[in-house]
Amino acid sequence: MKKMSLQWRLTCIITLYIAVICGCLTMFVYKNGVYYIDSLQETVDAREGDNENNSNEIYISIPEDKWDEFANDFSLQVYNNKADYKRNSFIISTVLALMGGVVTYFISGHALRPIREFSDKIEEVEAQNLADSQIEENKVKELNQLSISYNKMLTRLSDAFEIQRQFTANAAHELRTPLSLMQLQLDLYNATRHPGNDADTIQTIKMVTEQNDRLNKMVKTLLDMSELQTVGRDEVIAVDALVDEVLADLEPLAQEKNIKLIGKCKDITLRGSDILIYRMVYNLVENAIKYNHLDGQVTVTAYQEENQVHLSVEDTGSGIPEELKERVFEPFFRVDKSRSRELGGVGLGLALVREIVRGHEGSITVRSNPSGGTVFEVIL
């Protein structure tokens, strides 16, 4: 069966609708006219003529003394009939128009349903699910061609993202070797005593060591981000145990600023990648410690609501300005550049967190803590 184009579908629907409306209006005008003509006839005393050959003619006999009264009554009746005809015509036309609008709304909605489905499908497209966002063949000719073009576009985008990921992974791998050699030489140099070093040399060696360490961290994060798509996400994770492990690993860092780590996690599980979920929680808690005040507090909460796991990390730091809350997930973005450099961040921690959350079909939001600081909430 040849596919009917959207243009022809709408043409047929509108033509049918117009034909029905015109037929209804024509029938109404005919019935209404007959009714009011008959009503005028009833206002006079009509009788058939005696002539059988002219039996269809109507004779009206009005005495002379009744003529004025008849004329007035007849004129009044004509005026009333005209007013009634006008009012009823307006009411009926309005009702028909409204009914036609309602019918057209539902009919056109049914005809345009494929477009809404197409739009909803596009809304779900993300870089992580390009392969799963292909649209099946559509019965509507124009939409079928659009679906083919859309699927080709997704394929090109998927290839482009894959090339980008591959480039990032290759670049990170290539950088690891020279950075490792540099770190090895620096470690050997620092391990050997050099009594002749002046203060400038010592400061330079310290700076190079710190920057090399930052580059190593950046390369590791880039490798993690490039490998997100290849990590399996079918492990059953005990959230409370994972959070306890993260807090234990970060306890030494928290002790440096006398920050209290608190875990409030229910006995719940979720399905995903244990390595990635660990890294996500680790990055959030590490950030909460680094950007917290002395003697502050970091609280990790996890609970289940219906089929969703809610995990939040809240701190008692300085908080994030409202206009920057959405930008903190951008790669290399820093709220306070001078402080971030001092703390040794590379600007990719939260970007990696967002990619991990997206990879698990979740969402992450940032809000201010009523008691001061920031709350990161993840829903998986």
Summary of the structure (lengths in Angstrom):
residues: 380
radius of gyration: 40.4
end to end distance: 45.2
largest distance: 147.9
contacts: 989
relative contact order: 0.07
helix: 64%
strand: 13%
